[in-house]
Amino acid sequence: MKKILLLLSLFAIQQSLFAQPKKVVADKIIAQVGDKIILHSDVVNAIADYKRQGQEAQLPPNPECAFLEGQLIQKALVLQAEKDSLLVTEEEIDAELDNRIRYFINAYGSKETIEEIYGKTIYQLKDEFRPQIRDKKLADQMRGKIVDVIKITPNEVKNYESKIPVDSLPFYESEIEVSQIVSQPKANKDVEEYVVKQMYEYKRQIESGSKKFETIAKMVSEDPGSKDNGGMYNVNRNDKQWDPTFFQAIFKLKEGQISPVIKSKFGLHIIQMVSRLGDDAVIRHILRIPPITDEEINISIRKLDTVRNNIINGKFNFGEAVNKFSDDESAKFNGGTVSGKDGSTYITIDELDKDMVIAIKDLKVGQYSKPQVYEDRGVKKVRIVYLKTRTTPHRENIREDYNKIAQRAIEDKKQTALEKWFKDHLPQYYIYIDNSFNNCTSIGDWWKYASNK
C-alpha cells in the first residue's frame, strides 16, 4: 500500500490504450471489492499491453501482484466515488473514447485496419471500453477529492529536505533558462508564385488520373512527418495543434476532393480528403516550402540586429521585444522561453538544438546573442537568444532547488494521505482475493480484510 501513487500511475499507463485482444484459456474472478470484480484476464492483458508499449524493462518485480494491487486500488476508488455520487458525463467518456480511436488510427493507418485487428466495428469497440473509461475517470475524480486539497508550507518543505541524508540528495548538471526572438524570412514573391504553379500542376495530374496523390507526395513533399506514407494524416476537428488555415481548408473538402493551393505558416499545401467519419478525417497533403534566398535572410538578420541593439540600449526589454517582433506564435504565451520536455523552463544543454548550443556558447548570463540563422523543420529562420540564468553543477539544496524539493514533498504528503484513506476505508468494503495470490506481500493490507483470509 506504500506505493499507491506509483501503482495508480502504472495502471493509468496501462489504460492509456486499448488492450490488445488476447485469449485467456481459463478466466476466473481473482478478486473483488464490493460489487467490483477483477478477472484473471484483466491482470494478464494489462501486463501484456504494458509490454507491447515497450515498457517491459519498467515492469515491477512480481508484475501480477503489482497489477492486481493497482486494480484493487482502482476498484475501491470507483466504489467510493459511486457512494459519494461523483459523476462522469457521457460527453467526457465519448471524448476519451474518440481520443483512443484517433491514437489507433494514427498507429495503424485506418479505422478499417483497427476493425480487422479486433474483429469488431469502431462502434462495438467504443461500447466495450465505455465502462473501463467511466471507471478510470471516477477513480481519478475520487483520488483528486482525497489529495487535491493538500497544500504544503515552506517549513514543511524545509523539514522534508532536512531529513534526507546528504549523500542521497540528487546531483544536478548545469541548467539554463533561455528565451528567443524568431524572425521567419518571407520568400520572394516571384519564387512563391513559381511554386504555386508547380502545385497546381500536381493537382491537375492527380485529378486527371495520370498520377496518384501519394506518389507525388513521396516524391516532392517537404513534410518529413508524412512524406514517407504518401502525405497521410489522421485528424479530428477538435485538434488544436494544427495551423488554422491548413485545418480550416481540410473540413471544407468532400471525400476524394483536392483543395486549391493553401498557404500556412509552414509553406504551401494541396490537401486531399481521403475519408471522413463525423469529426474524424483521413487526409493526404503535399507541402512545398518556397526557397528562401540570402537576400530575404539578410533582411531578417538586419531586423533582429536592430531589435538587439534597442534592447541593449534600453529602448525596450526582451519580453516587450518578443511580443512586438517574434514570428513564433507560441511566444505570445511563453515570452519566447524555451522549455524542456517536461515543461520546465530550466533545461540542460543536451535539450537544446545544436545551433542554439553554438549561439549561447560564449554568452554570459544576461547577454543576447547576435542574430543566428538556423533551420526549424526544414524552414530557414533567424533568431536572437537571451541567456537568462545558468546554474553550476551542484548537489540539490533548498536555495537553488526549492521547487523540485517542494514537488517531491507534496507528492509524499499526498501518498501519506492516500495510505491513511485506504486504511480507514478498507474495513468498510467486502474484499475477496483468490488464494493463488497469497504470496503477494504487497497486498498485505488487503488480505487483512479479505473474506477468505
N, C-alpha and C positions, 0 to 999 in steps of 0.2 A: 504493500500500500504506500510505500515511501517514494514511489516514482509515478504518482498519478498524472502529473503534467506531462511527463515523458510518454507515458502509455497513451494518454489522450492524443498527443501529437503523433505517435506511431500509428494509432488507429485512424486518425484523420488522413494520414498519408495513404494508408491502405484504401480508404474510402474515397479518395480523390478521383478514382477512375472506376469504371465498371469492371468488376472482377471477370477474368476470362472464364468462359464456360468450362466446367470441369466435372466429370462424372465421379461420384463418390459411391463406392461399391456397397457399403453398409452404413447408411446415415442413421444417426440417432440423436436424441436430446442428451447433451452432455452437461448442461447447466440451466438454471432458471432463477430469475429474480422477479418476485411477484408473479405476474402472468406473462412475463417476457422470457421466451425460451431461447437457448443458444444451441444450434446444431453443430455436430462434428464438422459438417461441410463448411460452416461459417468460418471456423478456425483454419481448416485445411486450405480453403480457397483464399483466405486473407494472406496466408504465408506465401502461397503460390503467386498471388498477384504482386506481393511485395518483391519477390524475386524477379518477376517479369519486368518490374520497373528498374531493374539494375541495382537494387538495394540489398542484395544478399549479404554483402560484407558488413552491413549495418544491423543485421538481424541480431537480437539479443540471444544469450545462451538460453537453451530450452524454449525455443520460439513458441511452441504450442502453449506453454504455461503463460508466457507474456501476452500472447494474443487472446487467450481465454480471459486473463485478467482485464485486458482492455475492453473486451466485450461485456464482462460483468460490470465494470465501471460505467460503461455507456448505458446499459440496461437500467441500472439503479438511477442514473440521472434522468433518463426518459420517464421512468416510473414516477419520480418525484415531480418532474415538470408537469405531468398529467394531473397529479394531485393538486399542484399549485395553479392549475388552469392556465399554464403558459400556452401560447398559440403560435402555430406556424401557418401562414396563409397558403392557399393553393397557388397563388401568384409566385410566392417565394420558391415553392417546390418546383413549379414549372420552369422558372428562370434557371435554377440549378440543373435541372434535367437537360435543358437546352444547352447549357454550358458544357455538360459532359458529352452530349451528342456532337457538338461542334468540335470538341477535342478529338473525338474518334474519327470524325470526317477528315480532319486535318492529318491525323496519323495514318489513316488507311486509304484516303483519296476520295471516297464517295460513300453515301448512305447505303447504296446497294451492296458494297463490299462488307459493311458492318452487318447488314441483314443476312448476308451469306455466311459470315463467320459465326453468328449467334443462332442462325436458323429461325430468326424472329423478325417481325417488322419493327421499325422505329417506334411505332405506337405501342406495340406489345412490350418492348424493352422499357419504355417510359413507365408503363403500368407496373411492370415487375419491380422496378427500382424506386418507385414512388414511396413505399413505406420506409425503405432504407434512408432516403433523403430526409423524410419527415423526422425519423428518429435522430439522425445526426444533428439536425437543426434544433430539435428540442433539447438534446443533450448539451449542445453549445450554449443555448439560452440558459439552461439550469446552471451550468458551470459559471456563466457570466453573472448570474444572480448571486452566486456564492462569493466570487472573488473580485468582481468589478468595483465593489465599494471599498476595497482595501487600498489604503494610501500608506505612504512611508515618509517619515520625517528625516531631516538631515542628521539628527542624533542617532536614529536607528541605522542609517547608512554607515555612520562612523563606527558604531558599535559592531556592526556586521563585519566591517573591514578589519577592525582590531582583533577579531577572533581568528583570522586566517593566518596561519604560520607564514612568515616572510618567504621561506623557500617554496611555498605553494602558490605564491602570487604569480600571475602570468607575466611574461616579459614581452613588451611591445617593441616592434621595429619602428623606425621613424615614420610618422604620419604627417600628411599635409592637408591644408584646405586651399583649394584653388578655384578661381572663377574665370570666366572668359567672355569676351565680346566677339561675336562672329559676324563677318560680312560675307555674303554669298554673291560672288560676281555674276552679273547678268550677261547672258550670251548676246553676241552681236545679232541685230535683227535679221540681217540677210542670212546668217548661218542658221538661225532658228527657222526661218521660212523655208530654207532648203530641206531641213529635217522634217518639217511638217509635210512637204510634198512627198518625201520618201514614205512617210507613214500612210498617207492616203493611197499611195501605190500598193503598199502591203494590204490595205483594206480592200482595194479593188481585186487583187489577186485572190484573196480569201473568198470574197463574195462571188467571184466568177467560178470558183471551184478548182482553179489551176494549182492552188497550194493550200495546205491546211494551216490553220492558225498556229497550232502547236509547233509545226515545223519551222515557221518563220520566227516564232518566239525563241526557240532553241538556237537559231542561227544569229539573231540580231539583238534580242532583248538585253538590256543592261541592268536588269534587276537580278542580282545574284541569288535572291531568296526564292525565285520562281523559274528562272531561266531553264534549269535542267529538267523540270517537269512540265515544260511547254507553257509556262506562264500561269499555271493554275494556282488559285487561292480559294479557300472556303471562307465566306464572310457572313456576318449577321448584321442586320440593320441597326442593332443596338451597340455594336462595337464602337469604341471611341478612339482607337489608336490610328485610324486611317486618315489620310489627307481629306479634308471636307469636300473639295472639288472632285477628286477622284471618286469618293464614296457616293456623292450625290448622283454622279453620272451612272454608277452601277445600277441603282434601283429605278432608273428611267428606262432601262432596257427590257425587252421581252426575250424569252428563250430563243437562242440562236442569233439574236441581233448583235451587230457590232456598232460601237459608238463612233461618233466623229472623233477627231484628234482632241484630246483633253490635256490641258496644261496644269500640272500640280507643282508643288514645291520641289518635287524630285526630278521633274522633266516632262516629257511629252508621252502620252499613252494613247493606245487604242484598246478597247475593252470588249470582250465577247461574253455575253451571258450564256453559260453552258446549261445550267438548270436552276430552278428556284422552287423552294418549298416554304411558303409563308415569309418569315423574316430571314430565312437562311438562303444563301445562294452560293453556287459554284461558278466561278468566273475564270477567264483567262485574260491576261493582258500582255502587251508588249510595251516596254519602256525604252525610250531613246533619250539620251542626255545630250542636248546640243553642245558641241565642244566649246570650251572657253579659251580664248586667246590670251596671250601675255598682256595685251592692251587692257582687257577687262580686269585681269588680275591686278595689274598696276593701279587701276582706278580704286579698287578696294584697299590696296596697300596704302595709298595716299590718304584715303578717307580715315582709316584706322590710325595712321601715324598722326594725323591732326587730332583725332579723339584722344590719343595717348598724351600728346603734349598739353592738351587742355586739362586733362585730369591732373597731370604733374604740376601744372601752373595754378591749380585750384579753381578753375572755372566751373567745374562740377566734379562730384565724386564718382567713384566707379559704378555704384548702384544706379545713379542717375544716368550715366552713360550707357549702361546696359539697356535701360528702358527706352532710351532715345534712339540708339544706333544698332542694337543687336538684331540680326536676322534669324536668330534661334528662337523659335516660338516658345519653347519651354522656359526660356529666360524670363518671360513675363511672370512666371510663378516662383522661380527659384533664384532670381537675381544673378543668373549666369553661373551659379555654383555647380561644380562637377561633383556628382555623388557616386558612392561606391555601389556595389551590387546589393548590399543590404540597406541602401538608402541613406547611409551615414555620410555626412559631409567630410569626415576625417577618413582619408584613404591612403593606402600605401602606394609607393612609386609603381609597383607592378600592376596596379589597376588603371594606370594611365595609358593612353595610346603612345606609341614610340615618338611621335612628333612632339607631343606635349612634354615628354620627358626632356627632349632637347631644348624646348622653349624655356623651361624653368631651371635648367642645369646650373646657370650662373646667377640666378636671381637670389636676392636676399629678401627676407620677409618684408612685405610692404611695397615691393617693387613690381613694375609692369614690364612684360616682355615687349620687344619690338614686334611689329606685325609679322605673322608667320603663315606661310602657305602650307595647307595640309589637305588630305583627302578624307572625306566622310562618305562612306558607301559609294565610292566611285565619283563623287562630286567634289571638284576643287573649291576650297573655301579659304578665307583668310581670317585670322583671329589675333587678338592680344590676350595675354594671360596674366592674371593678378595672383601673386603668391601671398595669401592672407596669413597663414601660420605654417610653422614646421616644428614638429616635436623632435626631441632627441630620443634615441633608443633608451628605454628605461623599464625598470620594474614597476608594476602597477602601484599607484599611490592615490590617495584621496584628492590631492590637489589637482593632478592632471587628468585623472580618470574617474571623476565623481560620477558622471552619468552611467558609465559602464558598471561601476560597483553598485549604484542605485538600482539598475535594472536587475542585476542578479539578486540583490537583497529583496526587492519586491516580489520576484518570482519565488524566492524561498519562503516569503511570508504567505504568498498565495498557496504554495504547496502545503504549508502547515495548516492553513485554514481548510483546505480540501480534506486533508487527513482527519482533522477534527470532525468535519461534517460527516464523513463516512463512518467514523467510529460512533457518532451519535445516532446515525440513521440505520446502520446495518441491522441492529437488533429488531427494527420495526418491520423488516421485509421477510417474506418467505424466500429462503435460499436453498437451492438444491445444486449439488455438484457431483458428477459421476465419479465413482471410486477409482476409475482409471487415472484420475488426476491427483490422487492423494500424495504423490511425490512432488507436487508443485509447492515448494515452500513459500513462493512469492504471494500465494493467495491464502496464507495462514489466517489472516483476519476474516476472510470469507468462510473458511472452514469452521471457525468458532461458532458460527450461527447457522451452518448448513443443517438441514433437517435429517440428513443421512450420515452425520459425522460419527 
